[in-house]
Amino acid sequence: MTRAVVIGATGQIGRVAVGALAGDGWEVTAVSRSGDRDAGWPRNVRVVRADREDDAALSAAVGEGCDVLVDMVAYGDPQARQLVSLAGRVGSAVVISSLSVYEDDRGRNFDTQAEPDGFPEYPVPLTEAQRTIRPGDASYSTGKAALERELLAAGDRLPATLLRAGAIHGPYGRTPRELYFVKRNLDGRRRRVLAYGGASRFHPASVRNIAELIRLAAARPGSRVLNAVDPDAPTVAEIAAAIDAVMGVEVEQTLVDGPPPADGVGDTPWSVPAPVVCDMSAAQDQLGYRSVVRYADTLPETVAFIEERLAGRDWREAYPKMYEAYGDLFDYAPEDAWTATARRG
């Protein structure tokens, strides 16, 4: 039996990855700050409480060594160097990165999207050969680029697979984009406005598909970067309709060409002016990867989790990171005012 250590084991991806590795015959040590155990894990999964920022604690969790170290939360130069320092005791690593490391041929990226004409226009589909943002510590994107640079530079000392995840979805997420449609439906909103004609596409990535990539990469060590997304990239209108179907509601949609017509109107967490759609050929060729779920397959579980978390709570208390990232998504007054004006017009 081979040994795997999973850092961030009780997070959104970690919970599923631990189960996937254990089911594949790995002896798994699940490391998290809480030291909690997921109810779905096999009993032979070893649970360790440790903060990955604590070098000594992380070193102790690795112990005399492991065949693969899976890191859900690594970010930036310091944590990359921390992982490389374990090279003598770790056979290989699988580390979660992000699609946000990409930039387009004009140097636009997710860090420039708030600027006029700042949203990137990527090739469709987007491959791992696309140029990436300059590494640094200025933002989440530059930090992930720095992480990639340091780990890939380690080469054979610590073969590392970097998984560039898309819009991650599934239970236990702290910023679930699906919340936008779930809460509107719970609030009885039966009309919605969608900017960009409802055609925005931001490639989702199920935790189950990411866990499958982790499972395969753990068994096939190498220094590589791979996209990590679902087999399908539905439009925002298709996502909304799929969530409606799960919740058993019917909603009238107004599709607006171009950007949101007013602040707080038609702008969802999925709404982007240009598509972000990725190619998965590299993972198929290098790992023999085949997706295990499509986006719509996962929605009943995701919607149920969000509904349970919202029950009896202010949404900002239930999802503070969502509020921090997107502001007040559920101030309906601007939408009502715009809709009333549009109907009179």
Order of alpha helices (4+ residues) and beta strands (2+ residues): beta-alpha-beta-beta-alpha-beta-alpha-beta-alpha-beta-beta-alpha-beta-beta-alpha-beta-alpha-beta-alpha-alpha-alpha-alpha-alpha
